[in-house]
Amino acid sequence: MRDKIKERLGTKIKIWHEHSARRIYFTIDKSDIVETVKFLFRDLGMRFSTASGSDTPDAFEILYHFSNDSSGELYSVRVFIEDKVNPEVDSITPLFEGAEWIEREIWELVGIKFKGHPNLKRLLLADDWPDGVYPLRKKNEP
């Protein structure tokens, strides 16, 4: 599987890190996320497990976690979003509905907009939660 990913994505992979025999991380540009996810999901048959978003000092980071269930390998695709004022990335929800809720959670809690998401609305926070305040950001300014 590793060789297929490296061959297909080539120079789109900025960093490749094998944390262990079955735990692989690789970093791509955010502009390549839809193509990469489509390849992992449709072509290689990996299962989308979840995604996680975080606020780092220099950028927002999203990790998209995919499982190769036949081998027990877990691949995490990392993207950085450097625009901390208007962070956005293409939604992967149009590829499979299973990403809808986690993208909504990341949008709601971290403030990253998912372009092309079909239903980007609150999922966890109260309806009267202040706009522009994101609980998982290091610095909140409405």
Protein Blocks (a to p, Z undefined) as FASTA:
>chain_A
ZZmmmmmnmmmpmbdcdfblklccddddfklmmmmmmmmmmmnopacfbdcddddfkbcc
dddddddfknopacddddddfblmlgcdddfklmomklmmmmmmmmmmnopacehiablc
cfkbcfklcehiafkbfbdcZZ
